[in-house]
Amino acid sequence: MKAILQRQAIISEVTVSQLEVMPDHVNMLISFKPKYAPSNIVKNLKGASARIWFKQYPETKKLLWGGHLWSPSYYMGTLGDMSKEVVEKYIESQYTEAMRRQLKGYYGKK
């Protein structure tokens, strides 16, 4: 999924500063030209990535929520009062925590 999103971002003139694919969501730190509406960027990334994903992995369509890869909702925020570094650390910590939980479940440790 990471490669699919990165490829689609390039096509859509979106710069990806950070991208982590989690078990149940994706965190991205992106920038794009102001001529593009944020909602259109999200729709494009989600729609195109779903089409590519299902073309590569058609068997997964029946395993997902009504055949949809993405939920219709999303959260997008602007950096505003926080620095890019703060957001990068947050995304990295989310990934690290998800990996820790996954390993804990895999090895049965508490």
C-alpha atoms as an extended CHARMM CRD file, in Angstrom:
* protein
*
       110  EXT
         1         1  MET       CA              0.0000000000        0.0000000000        0.0000000000  PROA      1               0.0000000000
         2         2  LYS       CA              2.8690000000        2.3480000000        0.7740000000  PROA      2               0.0000000000
         3         3  ALA       CA              4.2460000000        2.0900000000       -2.7560000000  PROA      3               0.0000000000
         4         4  ILE       CA              0.7910000000        2.5360000000       -4.2750000000  PROA      4               0.0000000000
         5         5  LEU       CA              0.1330000000        5.7130000000       -2.2680000000  PROA      5               0.0000000000
         6         6  GLN       CA              3.5790000000        7.1120000000       -3.0220000000  PROA      6               0.0000000000
         7         7  ARG       CA              3.1310000000        6.5020000000       -6.7500000000  PROA      7               0.0000000000
         8         8  GLN       CA             -0.3110000000        8.0850000000       -6.7820000000  PROA      8               0.0000000000
         9         9  ALA       CA              0.9880000000       11.0660000000       -4.8220000000  PROA      9               0.0000000000
        10        10  ILE       CA              3.6200000000       11.7250000000       -7.4870000000  PROA      10              0.0000000000
        11        11  ILE       CA              0.9890000000       11.5250000000      -10.2240000000  PROA      11              0.0000000000
        12        12  SER       CA             -1.2390000000       13.9150000000       -8.2360000000  PROA      12              0.0000000000
        13        13  GLU       CA              1.5530000000       16.4540000000       -7.5890000000  PROA      13              0.0000000000
        14        14  VAL       CA              1.5180000000       15.6980000000       -3.8720000000  PROA      14              0.0000000000
        15        15  THR       CA              4.7600000000       15.7070000000       -1.8900000000  PROA      15              0.0000000000
        16        16  VAL       CA              4.8650000000       12.9820000000        0.7510000000  PROA      16              0.0000000000
        17        17  SER       CA              7.1250000000       13.8890000000        3.6610000000  PROA      17              0.0000000000
        18        18  GLN       CA              6.1020000000       10.9130000000        5.7710000000  PROA      18              0.0000000000
        19        19  LEU       CA              3.8640000000        7.9080000000        5.2480000000  PROA      19              0.0000000000
        20        20  GLU       CA              3.0820000000        5.0180000000        7.5670000000  PROA      20              0.0000000000
        21        21  VAL       CA              0.5510000000        2.3110000000        6.8290000000  PROA      21              0.0000000000
        22        22  MET       CA             -1.0360000000        1.0350000000       10.0290000000  PROA      22              0.0000000000
        23        23  PRO       CA             -3.2150000000       -2.0510000000       10.4710000000  PROA      23              0.0000000000
        24        24  ASP       CA             -6.3890000000        0.0490000000       10.4890000000  PROA      24              0.0000000000
        25        25  HSD       CA             -5.4320000000        3.4580000000        9.0650000000  PROA      25              0.0000000000
        26        26  VAL       CA             -2.7810000000        5.4470000000        7.2290000000  PROA      26              0.0000000000
        27        27  ASN       CA             -0.8500000000        8.4610000000        8.4990000000  PROA      27              0.0000000000
        28        28  MET       CA              0.5360000000       10.8230000000        5.8890000000  PROA      28              0.0000000000
        29        29  LEU       CA              2.3460000000       14.1420000000        6.1220000000  PROA      29              0.0000000000
        30        30  ILE       CA              1.8250000000       15.7170000000        2.7120000000  PROA      30              0.0000000000
        31        31  SER       CA              1.9850000000       19.0380000000        0.9560000000  PROA      31              0.0000000000
        32        32  PHE       CA              0.4270000000       20.1520000000       -2.2880000000  PROA      32              0.0000000000
        33        33  LYS       CA             -0.1720000000       23.2680000000       -4.3300000000  PROA      33              0.0000000000
        34        34  PRO       CA             -2.8840000000       25.5840000000       -2.9910000000  PROA      34              0.0000000000
        35        35  LYS       CA             -4.7770000000       25.3160000000       -6.2680000000  PROA      35              0.0000000000
        36        36  TYR       CA             -5.8970000000       21.8290000000       -5.1690000000  PROA      36              0.0000000000
        37        37  ALA       CA             -8.7210000000       21.3560000000       -2.6850000000  PROA      37              0.0000000000
        38        38  PRO       CA             -7.6750000000       19.1530000000        0.2640000000  PROA      38              0.0000000000
        39        39  SER       CA            -10.8200000000       17.0230000000       -0.0770000000  PROA      39              0.0000000000
        40        40  ASN       CA            -10.0060000000       16.3420000000       -3.7360000000  PROA      40              0.0000000000
        41        41  ILE       CA             -6.4750000000       15.2660000000       -2.8130000000  PROA      41              0.0000000000
        42        42  VAL       CA             -7.8410000000       12.7650000000       -0.2870000000  PROA      42              0.0000000000
        43        43  LYS       CA            -10.5020000000       11.4740000000       -2.6960000000  PROA      43              0.0000000000
        44        44  ASN       CA             -7.8760000000       11.0270000000       -5.3870000000  PROA      44              0.0000000000
        45        45  LEU       CA             -5.4150000000        9.1870000000       -3.1480000000  PROA      45              0.0000000000
        46        46  LYS       CA             -8.0730000000        6.9150000000       -1.6750000000  PROA      46              0.0000000000
        47        47  GLY       CA             -9.8920000000        6.2110000000       -4.9380000000  PROA      47              0.0000000000
        48        48  ALA       CA             -6.8460000000        5.5540000000       -7.0850000000  PROA      48              0.0000000000
        49        49  SER       CA             -5.1140000000        3.4590000000       -4.4330000000  PROA      49              0.0000000000
        50        50  ALA       CA             -8.2490000000        1.3040000000       -3.9770000000  PROA      50              0.0000000000
        51        51  ARG       CA             -8.4940000000        0.6740000000       -7.7300000000  PROA      51              0.0000000000
        52        52  ILE       CA             -4.8260000000       -0.3020000000       -7.9450000000  PROA      52              0.0000000000
        53        53  TRP       CA             -5.0160000000       -2.4360000000       -4.7860000000  PROA      53              0.0000000000
        54        54  PHE       CA             -8.0360000000       -4.4240000000       -5.9710000000  PROA      54              0.0000000000
        55        55  LYS       CA             -6.4850000000       -4.9130000000       -9.3870000000  PROA      55              0.0000000000
        56        56  GLN       CA             -3.3810000000       -6.3980000000       -7.7440000000  PROA      56              0.0000000000
        57        57  TYR       CA             -5.2200000000       -8.2440000000       -4.9360000000  PROA      57              0.0000000000
        58        58  PRO       CA             -8.7870000000       -8.9790000000       -6.1250000000  PROA      58              0.0000000000
        59        59  GLU       CA             -9.2690000000      -11.6840000000       -3.5040000000  PROA      59              0.0000000000
        60        60  THR       CA             -9.1600000000       -9.0780000000       -0.7200000000  PROA      60              0.0000000000
        61        61  LYS       CA            -12.2920000000       -7.2900000000       -1.9250000000  PROA      61              0.0000000000
        62        62  LYS       CA            -14.6170000000       -9.9000000000       -0.4240000000  PROA      62              0.0000000000
        63        63  LEU       CA            -12.7930000000       -9.7230000000        2.9260000000  PROA      63              0.0000000000
        64        64  LEU       CA            -13.3640000000       -6.0180000000        3.4530000000  PROA      64              0.0000000000
        65        65  TRP       CA            -16.2450000000       -3.8040000000        4.5730000000  PROA      65              0.0000000000
        66        66  GLY       CA            -18.7680000000       -4.2150000000        1.8000000000  PROA      66              0.0000000000
        67        67  GLY       CA            -15.9540000000       -4.4790000000       -0.7350000000  PROA      67              0.0000000000
        68        68  HSD       CA            -14.5290000000       -1.0560000000        0.1600000000  PROA      68              0.0000000000
        69        69  LEU       CA            -10.8570000000       -0.6000000000        0.9380000000  PROA      69              0.0000000000
        70        70  TRP       CA            -11.2830000000        2.7860000000        2.6310000000  PROA      70              0.0000000000
        71        71  SER       CA            -13.9530000000        4.1490000000        4.9040000000  PROA      71              0.0000000000
        72        72  PRO       CA            -15.6410000000        7.2840000000        3.5590000000  PROA      72              0.0000000000
        73        73  SER       CA            -14.2530000000        9.3570000000        6.4330000000  PROA      73              0.0000000000
        74        74  TYR       CA            -10.8250000000       10.8900000000        6.9460000000  PROA      74              0.0000000000
        75        75  TYR       CA             -9.0780000000       13.4310000000        9.1240000000  PROA      75              0.0000000000
        76        76  MET       CA             -6.9090000000       16.1610000000        7.7210000000  PROA      76              0.0000000000
        77        77  GLY       CA             -5.2390000000       18.8920000000        9.7110000000  PROA      77              0.0000000000
        78        78  THR       CA             -2.8350000000       21.6820000000        8.9350000000  PROA      78              0.0000000000
        79        79  LEU       CA              0.4830000000       22.2500000000       10.6460000000  PROA      79              0.0000000000
        80        80  GLY       CA             -0.5560000000       25.6960000000       11.8660000000  PROA      80              0.0000000000
        81        81  ASP       CA              0.8240000000       26.0230000000       15.3940000000  PROA      81              0.0000000000
        82        82  MET       CA              2.9360000000       22.8800000000       15.3880000000  PROA      82              0.0000000000
        83        83  SER       CA              6.1160000000       22.2000000000       13.5260000000  PROA      83              0.0000000000
        84        84  LYS       CA              6.6340000000       19.6380000000       10.8290000000  PROA      84              0.0000000000
        85        85  GLU       CA              9.0040000000       17.8170000000       13.1910000000  PROA      85              0.0000000000
        86        86  VAL       CA              6.2570000000       17.3970000000       15.8120000000  PROA      86              0.0000000000
        87        87  VAL       CA              3.9530000000       15.8030000000       13.2480000000  PROA      87              0.0000000000
        88        88  GLU       CA              6.7570000000       13.5620000000       11.9480000000  PROA      88              0.0000000000
        89        89  LYS       CA              7.4590000000       12.3490000000       15.4970000000  PROA      89              0.0000000000
        90        90  TYR       CA              3.7540000000       11.6830000000       16.0500000000  PROA      90              0.0000000000
        91        91  ILE       CA              3.4910000000        9.5920000000       12.8890000000  PROA      91              0.0000000000
        92        92  GLU       CA              6.6260000000        7.6620000000       13.7930000000  PROA      92              0.0000000000
        93        93  SER       CA              5.3410000000        7.0250000000       17.3250000000  PROA      93              0.0000000000
        94        94  GLN       CA              2.0440000000        5.7140000000       15.9280000000  PROA      94              0.0000000000
        95        95  TYR       CA              3.9170000000        3.2680000000       13.7320000000  PROA      95              0.0000000000
        96        96  THR       CA              6.2000000000        2.1790000000       16.5850000000  PROA      96              0.0000000000
        97        97  GLU       CA              3.2340000000        1.6280000000       18.9180000000  PROA      97              0.0000000000
        98        98  ALA       CA              1.3170000000       -0.3660000000       16.2850000000  PROA      98              0.0000000000
        99        99  MET       CA              4.3420000000       -2.5880000000       15.6940000000  PROA      99              0.0000000000
       100       100  ARG       CA              4.7540000000       -3.0850000000       19.4560000000  PROA      100             0.0000000000
       101       101  ARG       CA              1.0860000000       -4.1240000000       19.7890000000  PROA      101             0.0000000000
       102       102  GLN       CA              1.3830000000       -6.4500000000       16.8050000000  PROA      102             0.0000000000
       103       103  LEU       CA              4.4690000000       -8.1680000000       18.2110000000  PROA      103             0.0000000000
       104       104  LYS       CA              2.8550000000       -8.4120000000       21.6460000000  PROA      104             0.0000000000
       105       105  GLY       CA             -0.1130000000      -10.1750000000       20.1000000000  PROA      105             0.0000000000
       106       106  TYR       CA              2.0930000000      -12.4040000000       17.9670000000  PROA      106             0.0000000000
       107       107  TYR       CA              4.2260000000      -13.5680000000       20.8670000000  PROA      107             0.0000000000
       108       108  GLY       CA              1.3910000000      -13.5660000000       23.4130000000  PROA      108             0.0000000000
       109       109  LYS       CA              3.2670000000      -11.2560000000       25.8000000000  PROA      109             0.0000000000
       110       110  LYS       CA              1.6030000000       -8.6640000000       27.9550000000  PROA      110             0.0000000000
